[in-house]
Amino acid sequence: MIPYGKHSLSQDEIEVVKDVLENGWLTQGPKVGEFEQAISEFVGSPYSCAVTNATSALHLSYLALGANSQTVVWVPANTFVASSNAAAMCGSKIEFLDIDLKTGSTTPELLKLKLNESKASNTLPDIVCIVHFAGHPVNMKEVQKLAEEYKFRVIEDASHAIGSTYTCGSYVGSCKYSDLTVFSFHPVKIITTGEGGMITGKSKALVDRCRVLRSHGIDRDLHSRGDSWEFDQTLLGYNYRMTDIQAALGLVQTSKISSFVLKRNAIADRYISEINRDLIDLILPIENTVSSYHLFPIIVERRKEVFCTLRKKGIGVSVHYRPVYLNTYYRSMGFREGSCPNAESFYAGEISLPIFPDLTYDEQSYIINELNRACITRF
């Protein structure tokens, strides 16, 4: 089976992990700080905080922005459940944003429509989470203008998007237009640490708060103010620390982000040129941006038949995503069909094709041929 996503590791990664196992700290050592610095330097953010995964990164980001039971958080309907679950873990009230059918993401235009409606009913959000679906950057400059006008904070869920750039050329994660950005290093993402996540930000205070929260709420700065064994728990925190083993792996992977993104874009370009676009709609990034192409999503008719045909042919297609509010947990909160019509229509036809750096030319040829054939076939 050709998977829809797969990590790319070499002997370089094996050697650095081996070195940590043989000679270094396994956790709470220097590699985590080095990895944080490497990510900050790559994306152009002043501060970074490495954590166990993107879900914990989202959780800490919401908490750092003050999320609690009185907070209203808006999240796109087309995303993995963690984007909203992390806010629900803070006790916050969740509302879902509809998406643009051409990009699979919430746009500033759709956001503004909902903001205007909510202003009339005095139900504006405190925090908006913007998801860069498939690695395609949203127009964050316009989102920032709305944030300033309507007084809400912004988190970018960039779990798909390390290596992507905005229209201005800045990397996603620079937080040029947001308060905090979250990355995922799951094995199918652009780079991997096995599991792992990162928070980037331009505010030292916000990222420092995330650092304290990730380690039981303990303030280790007391080491510089008193006896070396002293610490103080200043907040109710969590054990969301990344290990040095993961960070060492991440350091090598970070050096490969640009090459991985180039390979993914080359694969995407071939899909774009050879897929039968009379039968298949493509979900593409907006102009003047660079996508990391974590996913290559398409929209087809008779999705179930096409999906099953491709799976039987050994092609590991996937679907991204069922609108979050249609899951049983959110239905129990009162959400129903019709909340976000575009997200539901998108889900009905979406298939994600395999895309990863080590996908071979022949494998992609096979995928394209079988996909075009499946979309022509009358079931």
N, C-alpha and C positions, 0 to 999 in steps of 0.2 A: 504494500500500500504506500503510495506517495503521500506523505502527510501534508496538511495545509500549511504547517509551520514547523521549523526545526532549528535548533541551535547549531552554531558552527564553532567547533573547538579544534585546536591544534596542539602540537607538542609544547608550544609556549605556555599555554594555560596549565597543562599537566605539570610542567616544571615549577611554575611559581607556587602552585598549590602544594606540591611535594616539598618545596623549600619551607613553606610555613609549617607543614606537619613535622618536618624534621628539626627545624631550627627556631621557629618563631612562636609568638603568642597565638593561641587558637582563637581567642576572643578578647575584646577590650585592649587590643594592642595597637600598633601604629598603622597597620594597613587600612583600617577603616578611615582614618583621617586622610591618608594619602589618596584613597579612592574618592572621598568627598571633594578633595581639592582638584582631582583630575576632572571630575564631572563639572565642577564650577568653572574651571578653565575652558572646558570644551563648549559649554552652553553660554558662558558669559554671565553667570550669576555670582554675586559676591559671596553667598553662603549656601551650604548644602548640609543635609542631615541624612545619613544612611540608616535604613531600617530593615525589618524582616521581610516586608513585601509591600506592594502598592496599596493594599487594603489598610495596613497599619499606617502607611504614609498619609492616606486620605483621612483616616481617623484623627491622627495627630494634627493635620492641617486644619480640619474643622474645629478641633479643640483650641488650637492656637488662636483662631479667629473668634473664639468666644462662643462657639455653638453650645446650646443647652436646650432645655425643654421649651424655652420661649422663642427660639430661633426658627425662622422660616428659610429653608434651603431649596433652591430650584436646581433640578438635575435633568439632563436630556433623557428622554425615554429610550433612545437607542444607545445603550451602553451595557457593560457588564454590571451585574447587580451590586458590586462593591462600591460603585460611585455613589449610590444612594444609601446602601447599607451602612456605610461609615458615618453618614450623617444621622441615620436612625439610631446608631449606637450612642450618639450624643443626646438622644431624646428629642431631636429636632423634628419639626413638621416638614414633610417632604411634599413638594409639588413637582410635576413633570413637564418638561418642555417638549414641544413637537419639533420635528426636524424638516430640513429641506430634502426633497426627494432626489435632487441631483448630487448631493454631497453626503447624505446620511448623517449630517450634523445639524445642530441648532445654528442658525445664522443671526447676526445682529438685527436683521429685519424682523424675524420671528420673535426674537427676544423683546424688541421694542413694542410689538403688538401686545404681547402678554403684560409687559410693564404698564402700558397705558390702561389696559383693562383693570389691572390690579390697583393702580393708583386711584381709579374711580371708586373702588370698593375698599380702599385703605388696607390692602393686603400685599404690600410690596415685600420683596425678599430681603433678607439680611445677608445671605451668601448665595452666589450663583456659581455652580460648577460647570465649566465648559469642557466638553470632551472632544479631543481631536481624533475623531473616528477614523480608523484605518491608517492613521499617520498623516492625514490630510489636515493642515492647519486651518483653523477658523480665523476669520478676520478679527483679530483681537484688538486692533487699534480702535475699531468701532465699538467693540464690547466695553473697552475701557471708558470711552466717552459716555456710554450709558451708565456705567458704574458711578462715574462722577456726578451725573445728572440725578440719578435715582438713589444714590447713597447706599450701594451694596458692595460687599467685598467679593473678590473673584479668586477661585481656585481653578487652575487648569489641570484636568486629568489627562496627562500626556503619556499614559501607559503604553500607547501605540506609537509615540511620536518622538523619541529621542533621535536626533539627527535631522529632524524637519526644520524648515525655516519659514518665517513669516514673509509677507510681501516686502517688508523693509530689509530683509536679508538677515535679521537677527535670528538666532536659534531659539526654537521652543525650549523653554526652561530658563531663559534669561530673566523672565518675569518683568519684561519691559512693559507689559500691559496687564499684569495681575499681581496679586499679593503672594501667592505660592503656586508652585508647579509640582506635580507628582509624576514620577516615572516608575515603571515596572521592569524587573529583570528576570521575569519568568522565562523558562527555557524556550518558549516560542516567540519571545519578543526580540527586538533588534539586537540587543546584547543580553547576556545572562550571567547571573551569579548563582544559578541553581534556583533558588528563590531569592527575593530581595527587592528593595524599593529605595527611592531617593526623593527627598523633598528639597527643592531649591527655592531661594527667595532673595529679595533685595533688602529686607529688613532684618538686621541682626537680632533685634528683640524677638521677632516672630520665630526665626529659626532656632534661637537659643531656647525658646519655650518648648519647641519640638524636641530639642536635645534632652531637656530635663524630663519631659513626659515619656520619652522612649526608654528611660532607665529608672522606672519606679518613682519618678518625681523627685529623684535625689539630686541635690545641688553639690557637685564635686568641686566647685570653686572654693569651698571651704579649705581645701588643701593649701591654698595660697594665703589663707588668712589665719591659720592656726595649726594645731597638731595634725600630722599627716594621716592619722587614722580617722579623723573627724569627717562627718558628712551630715547633711541635714535634708530630710525629706520635706520639700516645700509644697509639693502638689501631690494629688493622687494620680500616680502614673502607671506605666505598663512596662513589661519586659519585651520591648520591640527592637532589641539591639541586633545589628548585623555582626556576623563573625568575621575574624580576620581571614579565614579560609575563603569565604565568599568574596571579601573585598579584594584579596589578591587576584582571584579569578576576574573580578570586575575591572581591575586596573589594566590587565592585558586586553580585555574585551573593549574597553574604552578607546584604546589606541586603534581599534579596527572599525569604529562606528562609521567613519566616512567611507571606507571601502565597502562595508556591508550595505550602506544606503545606495552607493553607486550600483552595486550588483542588483539590488532589489529594483532600482529604477530601470535598469537594462531589461530585466525580466518583465516589468510592467510595460515598457515600451513595446516589447514584442507582442504581449497580449493585446495591447491597444491596436496594433497594426494588423494582427492576423485573426482576431476573433470576428465572427460574423455579426457585424453591428446592425444588420437589418433585423436580426432575431434577438439580439442581446444588448441590453443597456449597460453602460459602464458607469461606475461611480468614480469620478476623477477629482483631483485637487483643484482649488480655485487658481486663477491665473497669478503668475509671479510669486508662487510659493514653491517650495521643494518638500515633497512628502517622503517620509521614511518607508512608505508602503509596507507597513506591518501586515496589512491585509490587501488582497486584490478583490474587492467586492463587485459582483455583477447582479443584474436584475433580469430574471427570465420568466416567461410564462410557464405554467405547469411545473412549478418549482419542485414539487415532490417527485414527479416522474424523472425529471432531469437529474435531480440529486441522487436518487436511488440508482439510476443507470450509471452514473459516474462512479459511485461507490462500488458497484458490481464490477466495474472495469479496473478497480484498484487505485482509484483517484480519491484521496482523502479530503474531499470538499467538506466545508463546514458552513454554519449559518450564524450570522452576527447582526442583530440580536433580536430575540423575542422582546417586545417592549417590557420594561422592568415591571410596570404596574400590573401586567397580566399574570405574574407569578402569584402563587397562592398566598404568600405572606402579605403582599400588597393588596390583593383582593380582600383580605380580611380587614384591611384598613378602609375599605369602601371604594377602592378604585375599580373601574369597569371598562369594558370595550368602548371605544369612541372618544376616550380622553385625548388621544393624540393620533388623529386619523392618518397623518402622513407616516408616522412610525409604524402603524399597523399595516399600511399598504406596502411600505418598504420591506417589512418582515415577511410578508406573504410571497415576495419574489426573490429575496436575496440569497445568493450563494457566494461563499468565499473560496476562491481558487488557491491552490498551493502557490506559495511564494516564500522563498528563503534563499540565502546566498549560494548554497550548494546544489540547488535545483539544476539539473543538467539540461543541455540543449535538447537532447533526445527526449527526456522526460517531459519537457514543456511542449515539444512537438506532439507528443502523444496526448497530453491534456487538451491542447487546442483542437486537435482533430476529433477527439471523442466528444468534446463539448459541442463543437459545431454540428457534428452528426446527431447528437442527442437532441439538440434544439430543432432540428429539421424533422426528426422522426415523429410520426403520428402514433401516439400510445393508444 
